[in-house]
Amino acid sequence: MSSSDSEGEDWIPYKDREEWADVKPVPQDDGPFPVVAIAYSDKFRDVYDYFRAILKMDERSERALQLTKDAISLNAANYTVWHYRREILKSLNKDLEHELRFISNVIKDQPKNYQVWYHRGVIISWTGDPSQEFEFTAEILRKDAKNYHAWQHRQAVVNGFKMWEHELPFVTSLLEEDLRNNSAWNHRYYTILNTTGFTDDVVEKELKYCSEMIQKAPNNESAWNYLKGILDASGGIAKWQEIVSLVFQMLDNQIDSPYLLSFVIDYYEEILDGKVDEESLKKALELCQKLAEDVDCIRKNYWSYRSRTLQAKFRKD
C-alpha cells in the first residue's frame, strides 16, 4: 500500500489512542525549504511520526511490533522499519511461523519488493527450516516466472541448505510451459554447476535436451546461450560433434537464426585457434557479412567489428 491509500473507516490515529499517550511523536524533518514537499496523507504522517518516536526510544514491545506492521502497510519498501521489526521479533522471542504467514501475505501483494524478500530470507535463516520455500517461490513464479527476487530467494535457500533435489524437475516443468524463460535456463545451469557439474554424461543429456528445445524455437536466444555455456564448461564446441552436426544441418536447411549463425562463427573461431585454416576463416567472415547485411542488421556494427577482429587474429600477412 502507499501513503495515498484511503484512511479506512475504523482507523484510529495513534495520536488519539490512550495507550500511546505516553509517547511524543517525532515529525519528519525535511528542513526549512524542501525542494519538493511530498504530500503525505494524515495517516502516513501519524504512523511514521510515532514510528520515529519508538525508534528513538528503542522500544521493543507488542505495541511497537504492531506499529511496524502499520508502517509496512503504508510503505513496505522502508528498510528501517523492517530492520527494527526484526530487532523487536528477536527481543520478544516471537513465533516466527506467524511472521512467515505475515510476510507471505505482504510478498503476494508486493512480489517485486526487495525488502520483503530480504526479510523473508532472514526469518528463514533464523528458523533453519526452508521446507515452505519451494512451494512458496513456485507459487510466486507461477504468476510471474521471471520474478528476479523470487529466483534470488530460491537460489539462496537451495544453496544455503544444500537442497538441490527439487530444482532440475522444477525448471524442466517451467521450460515445458515457456521454453523462452531465461530465468529458468539460468537456474538450470546454476543447479547443475552446484550438483553434478558438467561431466560428459551430464553434458550428453543436456545437449539432447537443449537440441530439442532449439529445434522447436531456433530464434530462442536463451537456449543458445545455455548451449554455449555448457559447451564452454565441458571442453568447447568441437568436442561434441553431434551438436556440430545438428547446427550445420540447420544451416543447410536455410534457418537464418542470428543465434545459429553466431554459434557457427564461434565454432569456426574455435577451430582457427588450433590451426591456420583459410577456409574456416572465409566461412566465418561470410557469416559475419550475412549477419551484418541481412539477418541481424540492427547489430551491423558489432558484426563488422567481429569480422575485423577475426581477420586481425587469423588472416595471414
N, C-alpha and C positions, 0 to 999 in steps of 0.2 A: 504494500500500500504506500501511498505517498502523502505528503502533507496537505494535498488538496482534496483528500477524501472527505466525504461528508462526516459531520460530527457524530451522528448516531443519537437516537432519542434518549437512550439510557445512560449516556456518558455523563459522568460527574467529574468536573475538573479537579485536579489534585489540590488546587488552592481552596476548594470548598469541602474537602474531606477532613473530618475531625482527626482521624488517625495520622494525618500529615501536618497537623497544626504546629508541631514542634520543629518543622523543617523550614528554613528560609530559602526560597527559590533563588537560583543564580541565573540572571538573564544572560543571554548571549551578548557578547561584546564585539560588535563589528567595527568599533572605532567611531570617532565623531563624524566622519564623512565617508560612509560606504559608497563605493563607486556604483554598484548595482545592488540595491537592497532587495533581498528575497522576501516575497510576500508569504510568509509563513502563516498557516492557519492558527487560530486561537488554541486549538487542541495541541498542535505541534509545539507551539511556544510553551504551553503549560507543562506538557510531559517532559520536554527537554530542559526546561528551567529546573525542574525537580530532579531530573537525572544528573545534571551538573552538580546539584547540591549534594546528593548522596555520594557521588563520585568524589567530591571534595572531602566529605566526611569519612570516606572509605567504609560506608555502612554495608554490612553483608547480612542481610535479613530476608525474611519471606516477602516483606513488602518491597524491598529493593529488587528482589528477583521478579516480582510481578511488574514493577515499573520498567525493568529492562524489556519485558515482553511487550508492553505498550509502546515503548520506544522503537522496538524492532518492527512492530506493525506499521509504524509510520515511516521508517527508513531502515530497511533490512540490510543496507549496504554500509551501515555505520560500524566500522571496525572497533571503535572504542566501546560501544555498547556490548558487542559480542564478547570482547575480551573481559569486560567487567562481569558479564553474566557467567563466564567460566570461573572467574575468581569466586563468585558467590556460590556456584554449584559445588566447588571444592570445599569451601568453608562450611557449608551446611550439610555436606555429605549427602547430596540429593540423589534420588533414584534416577539413574542415567537412562533406564529404559523409558521412563516418562519423557526425558529430554529428547531421546531419539524420536519418539512419536511427535513431539513438538516440532523438531527440526525437519522431519519428513513432510509435515504439512506446509512449512514455510518453503521448502525446496520445490514442492509441487506447484506452489503459487509463483515462485520466482526461480525457475530451474537454471537460469544463467547468471546467477548472482554468486560471485566468487566467495564472499564472506560466509554465506550459508553453507557452502560445501566445505570450506575450511573448518568451520565449527563442527560439522559432522565428522570430519576426519579426526579432529582432536578427541571428540567423545568416543569414537571407535577405538582410538589408541588407549583411552582410559579403561574402557570395558574389557579390552583384549578379546572381544568377540565379534568377528566380522561376518557371522553367518547370515545376517539380514541384508548385507550389502549387495550380494549378487542379484537377488530378485529386485531389490530396490533400484539399483542402477539400470537393470534390464527394463524395468517399468518406465523409467525416465527416457531411456533410449528408444523404447517403442514409440514414444511420442515425437522424439527428435533424435534420430540415430547418429547425428553428428554433434551432439552437445559436448563441447570440449571439457567442461567442468565435470560432467558425469564420467567421461572416459578417464580423465586425470585421477579422479577419486578411485575408480575401479582399479586402475593400474597401481595406485599407491597401496590399495588393500591387498591385491594378489601378490604384489612384490613384498610388501611388509610382512605378510603372514604366510608366504610361500604356498598359496592355494591356487595352483595353476590348472587343476584338473577340469575346471568349468570352461576354460577360455577358448580352446580351439573349437569345440562344438558350438559355443556361443557365437563366435564371429562367423563360423560357417553358416549358421542359421540367418544371421544378418545379411550376409552376402548373397544368400539364396533369395532374399527379399529385394535386395538392391545391390547389384554387383558393382555399382559405381561408388559405394560407400567407402571413401578414402580412409575414414577413421577406423573402420573395421579391418581394412587391409593393413594399416599401420599396427593395429593391435595384434593381428595375426603374426606379423613379423616379430613384434615385441615378445609375444608368447613363446614362439619357437626359439628365439635368441636366448630366452631365460629358462628354457626347459631342456629340450634335446640338443639344441644347437643345430647348425646346418650340416649334419652328417650326410654322406652320399645317399643313404636310404631315405632320409627325410627329404632331401632335395628332389630326389626322383619322384616322390609322391606329390610334392608341392609343384613341380614342373607339370605333372599331369593335370593337377587341379587348375593351375594358372592357365595352362594351354586351353583348357575347355572354356574358361571364362573369357579369354582373349578372343577365341573364335566366335563366341556369342556376341561380343561387342568390341571389334577391333579398334574403335576410337575411344576406348575407356583408358584414360591415362593412368588411373590408379593401379590397374592390373599390370600395365607395362612397368611402372615404377617398382612394383613389388617383385616382378620377374627379374628386373635388373638388380635389385637389392639382394635377392637370394643367390643370384649367379656371382655377383661380386664377393659374396661371403663364402663361396664354395669353389673357387678356382677359376672363375671367369666364364665367358660365353663359350669359347671354343671347346672347352672340356665336355660340354653337353651337346653332342651332335644331334640328338633327337630334337632339341629346341631349334637348333640352327636349321635343320631340315624343314621344320614347320614354318619358320619365318620366311624362308626362301620360297616355299610353296605358296604362302600367302602373297609374296611379292610377285611371283609368276602369275597369280590369279588377278593381278592388277588392283589389289587392295591398297588404296592410297592413304592409309592412315599415317599421319605425321609421326606417330609414336613407333609404328612399324619401321618406317624409313630411318628414323633416328636410331633405332635399335640396330639395324643393319650397318649403319655408319659406325656405331660403337664396335660392332663385330669386326669390321674391316680395320679399324684403328688398333684393335687388339692383335689382329694378325700382323699388321705392319710393325708393331712394337717388337715382334720376334724376328722379323727379317725384312729385307728390301723386296717389295713386291709392287711393281709399277701397275700391274693390272688391278690389284685391290685398291690402290690409291686412286686410279682412274675411276673406278666404280663408286668409291666413296665421294669423290668430287662431283660426279654426275648426280648422285642423290642429294648432295648439298644444293646443287643448282636447281633440281626439281622442287625441293622444299622451298627454296627462296622465291622461285618464279611461278610456282603453280599450286603446291599443296599447302604451304604454311607461309603465305605472303606477308602476314602480319608480323612475322619474325624474320623478315628478309635480311635485315642487318645482322642478326645472330648467325644465320646460316652462311652468309658471306664471310663473317668472321671465322666461323668453323672451317670453311673451305681454305681460307688463308692460313689458318693455324696448321691444318693438315699438310698443306704444301710446304710450309716453312719447316715442318718437322721431318717430313718423309721424302720430299722430292729431291732427286739427285741434282747436283750442280751441273 
